[in-house]
Amino acid sequence: MEELKKIIIANQIEVSIPTYFEVVDKQLNVENTIREKIVENAYFKITDEDVELNFILMDEEFKSQDMAEIIQNLYNIFSRLVPGFTKIEVLRSKINGIEAAAIQYKSNALTYDLYNMYVIYNSPGKKFAVNAHCKYDESEKWQSIFFEIAESVKII
């Protein structure tokens, strides 16, 4: 990855992202999709490219602590609400001691398909997600960068 900058979200989450991502002032309306109250929502994009990052800190824990159940619940929500939702792959691991899962899927935009990666972190007392997307035909270029960003997350 290239030169990085550290981002602190709600004084609780630290993440490193490439410096070419710029902060966007608007807040995405992700609350309706995941049906949770958002504590903090940090949104970044690359100018002139359809590459975006959204860091979402929610005010409650997952209802279940079982990651398989959490993933299934998210798939149920995504399959109902995301236009053209097509599952690609789910990867599970521990990131800095926190159980995490990366849900990768394809969806439709207005004139092209998107590659989406939604990474959830299941840490006691905190519910955090990273949502990243790019044009589907550019996913090979961005996928490894998205994973490096996801793996840099630390609860502070």
BAVO-909634 format. One record per residue: x negated, y, z of N, C-alpha, C in turn; residue in three letters; residue number from 1. Coordinates in steps of 0.02 Angstrom, whole numbers. Layout:
N
X, Y, Z, X, Y, Z, X, Y, Z, Ala, NUM .
...
This chain:
156
-42, -58, 0, 0, 0, 0, -45, 62, 0, Met, 1 .
-17, 117, -22, -54, 179, -27, -56, 215, 41, Glu, 2 .
-74, 279, 39, -78, 318, 101, -10, 317, 136, Glu, 3 .
-12, 309, 203, 50, 302, 241, 61, 361, 287, Leu, 4 .
124, 373, 304, 142, 421, 356, 187, 385, 405, Lys, 5 .
178, 400, 469, 220, 369, 521, 283, 411, 531, Lys, 6 .
338, 376, 536, 403, 407, 548, 428, 382, 616, Ile, 7 .
452, 427, 657, 483, 409, 721, 558, 422, 715, Ile, 8 .
598, 372, 731, 670, 378, 725, 700, 376, 795, Ile, 9 .
735, 429, 814, 769, 435, 879, 724, 421, 938, Ala, 10 .
660, 435, 931, 611, 422, 984, 611, 349, 1008, Asn, 11 .
634, 303, 965, 639, 233, 983, 607, 185, 934, Gln, 12 .
601, 206, 871, 576, 162, 818, 519, 198, 783, Ile, 13 .
464, 162, 770, 409, 188, 731, 403, 145, 668, Glu, 14 .
394, 178, 611, 387, 142, 548, 338, 182, 504, Val, 15 .
301, 146, 463, 253, 178, 417, 279, 171, 346, Ser, 16 .
280, 227, 310, 303, 226, 240, 252, 262, 197, Ile, 17 .
249, 246, 132, 203, 282, 87, 220, 356, 85, Pro, 18 .
168, 398, 78, 178, 470, 79, 219, 496, 20, Thr, 19 .
225, 458, -34, 263, 482, -91, 338, 478, -80, Tyr, 20 .
361, 448, -25, 432, 451, -8, 446, 518, 25, Phe, 21 .
498, 552, 2, 516, 617, 29, 580, 611, 71, Glu, 22 .
583, 652, 123, 642, 653, 166, 699, 684, 128, Val, 23 .
759, 658, 137, 819, 687, 107, 863, 711, 164, Val, 24 .
890, 771, 158, 928, 800, 213, 995, 767, 224, Asp, 25 .
1026, 742, 172, 1094, 715, 181, 1092, 648, 219, Lys, 26 .
1146, 635, 254, 1155, 572, 289, 1198, 527, 245, Gln, 27 .
1176, 467, 234, 1216, 420, 196, 1276, 398, 236, Leu, 28 .
1330, 384, 203, 1390, 361, 238, 1388, 285, 244, Asn, 29 .
1340, 259, 282, 1334, 187, 291, 1379, 162, 346, Val, 30 .
1406, 207, 386, 1447, 187, 442, 1508, 146, 419, Glu, 31 .
1538, 166, 363, 1597, 130, 339, 1579, 59, 315, Asn, 32 .
1520, 50, 288, 1500, -16, 263, 1486, -64, 319, Thr, 33 .
1448, -44, 368, 1430, -91, 421, 1475, -84, 483, Ile, 34 .
1520, -36, 481, 1571, -27, 534, 1541, -21, 604, Arg, 35 .
1490, 18, 610, 1457, 30, 674, 1446, 104, 682, Glu, 36 .
1440, 126, 743, 1424, 196, 756, 1348, 205, 749, Lys, 37 .
1329, 253, 708, 1259, 266, 694, 1231, 315, 746, Ile, 38 .
1174, 298, 776, 1140, 344, 821, 1096, 390, 780, Val, 39 .
1059, 362, 735, 1014, 401, 693, 1008, 367, 626, Glu, 40 .
1004, 407, 573, 1001, 382, 506, 949, 424, 468, Asn, 41 .
891, 395, 453, 839, 431, 417, 837, 407, 345, Ala, 42 .
841, 453, 298, 848, 435, 227, 791, 466, 187, Tyr, 43 .
758, 423, 146, 700, 444, 106, 709, 419, 34, Phe, 44 .
681, 455, -13, 682, 432, -82, 621, 458, -119, Lys, 45 .
611, 432, -179, 557, 455, -222, 589, 498, -276, Ile, 46 .
567, 559, -282, 594, 604, -333, 586, 574, -402, Thr, 47 .
637, 580, -442, 638, 557, -512, 639, 481, -519, Asp, 48 .
648, 444, -466, 655, 371, -471, 713, 350, -428, Glu, 49 .
745, 295, -446, 800, 269, -405, 772, 220, -354, Asp, 50 .
732, 246, -308, 702, 206, -255, 718, 242, -190, Val, 51 .
753, 208, -145, 775, 240, -84, 763, 195, -24, Glu, 52 .
752, 227, 34, 745, 193, 99, 793, 226, 147, Leu, 53 .
827, 186, 186, 871, 213, 237, 858, 174, 301, Asn, 54 .
841, 209, 355, 828, 178, 420, 888, 193, 464, Phe, 55 .
918, 141, 492, 982, 149, 527, 974, 122, 598, Ile, 56 .
985, 164, 648, 985, 144, 718, 1056, 148, 743, Leu, 57 .
1082, 92, 768, 1152, 90, 791, 1156, 89, 867, Met, 58 .
1214, 106, 893, 1221, 117, 965, 1239, 55, 1005, Asp, 59 .
1241, -3, 975, 1258, -63, 1013, 1219, -122, 986, Glu, 60 .
1218, -176, 1025, 1184, -237, 1004, 1229, -276, 957, Glu, 61 .
1201, -325, 923, 1242, -370, 883, 1288, -408, 930, Phe, 62 .
1349, -422, 906, 1397, -459, 948, 1371, -529, 964, Lys, 63 .
1334, -558, 918, 1304, -623, 928, 1228, -615, 930, Ser, 64 .
1194, -656, 968, 1121, -654, 967, 1093, -708, 920, Gln, 65 .
1137, -747, 889, 1116, -799, 843, 1105, -768, 774, Asp, 66 .
1043, -768, 750, 1027, -735, 687, 1065, -765, 628, Met, 67 .
1076, -830, 627, 1113, -861, 572, 1184, -833, 570, Ala, 68 .
1215, -824, 627, 1282, -796, 630, 1283, -722, 609, Glu, 69 .
1232, -685, 630, 1226, -615, 610, 1221, -609, 534, Ile, 70 .
1178, -651, 505, 1169, -651, 432, 1234, -668, 397, Ile, 71 .
1268, -720, 420, 1331, -740, 389, 1383, -684, 392, Gln, 72 .
1387, -650, 449, 1434, -594, 456, 1417, -538, 407, Asn, 73 .
1352, -523, 399, 1332, -471, 351, 1349, -492, 279, Leu, 74 .
1337, -556, 262, 1355, -580, 196, 1429, -573, 183, Tyr, 75 .
1470, -588, 233, 1542, -581, 226, 1561, -508, 211, Asn, 76 .
1530, -462, 248, 1543, -390, 237, 1519, -369, 168, Ile, 77 .
1456, -386, 150, 1428, -366, 86, 1469, -394, 28, Phe, 78 .
1489, -458, 32, 1525, -488, -24, 1593, -455, -35, Ser, 79 .
1623, -427, 18, 1687, -392, 11, 1678, -320, -13, Arg, 80 .
1626, -287, 9, 1621, -214, -1, 1571, -191, -54, Leu, 81 .
1523, -233, -72, 1471, -212, -119, 1489, -234, -190, Val, 82 .
1497, -186, -237, 1514, -204, -306, 1461, -249, -338, Pro, 83 .
1481, -305, -366, 1435, -350, -401, 1386, -386, -355, Gly, 84 .
1403, -395, -291, 1359, -427, -243, 1339, -497, -266, Phe, 85 .
1274, -509, -272, 1247, -575, -289, 1188, -589, -242, Thr, 86 .
1195, -642, -203, 1142, -661, -156, 1079, -682, -194, Lys, 87 .
1021, -658, -170, 957, -680, -198, 923, -727, -149, Ile, 88 .
909, -702, -88, 871, -742, -41, 875, -710, 28, Glu, 89 .
869, -751, 80, 863, -727, 149, 797, -753, 177, Val, 90 .
758, -709, 205, 695, -729, 237, 700, -709, 311, Leu, 91 .
680, -755, 355, 682, -742, 427, 612, -748, 456, Arg, 92 .
596, -705, 504, 532, -710, 538, 534, -665, 600, Ser, 93 .
477, -662, 633, 469, -614, 689, 423, -559, 663, Lys, 94 .
443, -498, 675, 404, -440, 656, 387, -402, 720, Ile, 95 .
323, -399, 736, 301, -367, 798, 341, -393, 858, Asn, 96 .
353, -458, 859, 387, -490, 915, 463, -486, 914, Gly, 97 .
491, -456, 862, 564, -447, 857, 590, -494, 803, Ile, 98 .
643, -531, 819, 674, -574, 769, 705, -530, 714, Glu, 99 .
690, -548, 651, 713, -508, 595, 733, -552, 537, Ala, 100 .
775, -526, 494, 795, -561, 433, 800, -511, 376, Ala, 101 .
774, -529, 318, 779, -487, 259, 829, -519, 212, Ala, 102 .
884, -485, 200, 936, -508, 154, 924, -473, 88, Ile, 103 .
909, -511, 37, 897, -482, -29, 957, -498, -74, Gln, 104 .
982, -447, -109, 1039, -458, -153, 1038, -409, -211, Tyr, 105 .
1077, -427, -261, 1085, -386, -321, 1154, -354, -317, Lys, 106 .
1160, -291, -340, 1224, -258, -342, 1227, -214, -404, Ser, 107 .
1287, -190, -419, 1297, -148, -478, 1295, -74, -458, Asn, 108 .
1260, -34, -497, 1264, 38, -492, 1308, 61, -550, Ala, 109 .
1307, 124, -566, 1351, 148, -619, 1332, 121, -687, Leu, 110 .
1267, 122, -704, 1246, 101, -771, 1192, 47, -771, Thr, 111 .
1173, 23, -712, 1120, -28, -708, 1128, -67, -643, Tyr, 112 .
1092, -122, -636, 1094, -162, -575, 1040, -140, -526, Asp, 113 .
1054, -149, -462, 1007, -132, -409, 981, -194, -374, Leu, 114 .
918, -191, -353, 889, -240, -307, 895, -208, -238, Tyr, 115 .
924, -244, -190, 933, -218, -123, 899, -264, -73, Asn, 116 .
868, -234, -23, 841, -273, 32, 867, -240, 96, Met, 117 .
903, -279, 135, 931, -255, 199, 898, -296, 253, Tyr, 118 .
856, -264, 293, 819, -299, 346, 850, -280, 412, Val, 119 .
869, -331, 451, 897, -318, 517, 848, -343, 570, Ile, 120 .
847, -306, 625, 803, -322, 682, 847, -334, 742, Tyr, 121 .
839, -391, 774, 880, -410, 831, 839, -405, 895, Asn, 122 .
840, -346, 925, 802, -334, 986, 851, -315, 1041, Ser, 123 .
843, -342, 1101, 889, -327, 1155, 897, -251, 1165, Pro, 124 .
959, -229, 1167, 974, -159, 1179, 970, -114, 1118, Gly, 125 .
946, -140, 1062, 940, -99, 1002, 964, -139, 941, Lys, 126 .
996, -104, 896, 1019, -133, 834, 991, -87, 779, Lys, 127 .
946, -114, 738, 910, -73, 690, 909, -108, 623, Phe, 128 .
913, -69, 569, 911, -98, 501, 871, -51, 455, Ala, 129 .
840, -81, 406, 807, -45, 351, 843, -67, 288, Val, 130 .
868, -19, 250, 901, -33, 187, 859, -1, 132, Asn, 131 .
836, -41, 84, 795, -15, 29, 825, -39, -37, Ala, 132 .
822, 4, -87, 843, -20, -153, 806, 16, -209, His, 133 .
806, -19, -266, 776, 7, -327, 813, -24, -386, Cys, 134 .
797, -1, -447, 827, -33, -506, 805, -106, -507, Lys, 135 .
853, -150, -524, 839, -221, -522, 780, -240, -568, Tyr, 136 .
776, -209, -627, 722, -227, -672, 654, -200, -650, Asp, 137 .
651, -161, -596, 588, -137, -567, 574, -170, -499, Glu, 138 .
612, -221, -481, 607, -250, -414, 539, -283, -401, Ser, 139 .
507, -311, -452, 441, -341, -441, 391, -289, -418, Glu, 140 .
396, -229, -444, 351, -174, -426, 362, -152, -353, Lys, 141 .
425, -152, -329, 441, -122, -264, 450, -173, -207, Trp, 142 .
464, -234, -223, 479, -283, -170, 424, -289, -117, Gln, 143 .
362, -294, -138, 308, -301, -89, 300, -238, -46, Ser, 144 .
312, -180, -75, 309, -117, -37, 365, -115, 15, Ile, 145 .
425, -136, -6, 481, -139, 41, 466, -185, 100, Phe, 146 .
436, -243, 85, 418, -290, 139, 365, -261, 185, Phe, 147 .
315, -227, 158, 264, -196, 200, 294, -143, 246, Glu, 148 .
341, -105, 221, 375, -55, 262, 414, -90, 318, Ile, 149 .
451, -142, 300, 491, -180, 350, 446, -210, 404, Ala, 150 .
388, -234, 384, 342, -266, 431, 305, -215, 475, Glu, 151 .
309, -151, 459, 276, -100, 500, 319, -75, 558, Ser, 152 .
382, -96, 560, 429, -72, 612, 407, -94, 681, Val, 153 .
407, -45, 727, 392, -58, 798, 443, -24, 841, Lys, 154 .
469, -59, 891, 513, -28, 941, 467, 4, 993, Ile, 155 .
478, 68, 1007, 434, 103, 1056, 473, 123, 1118, Ile, 156 .
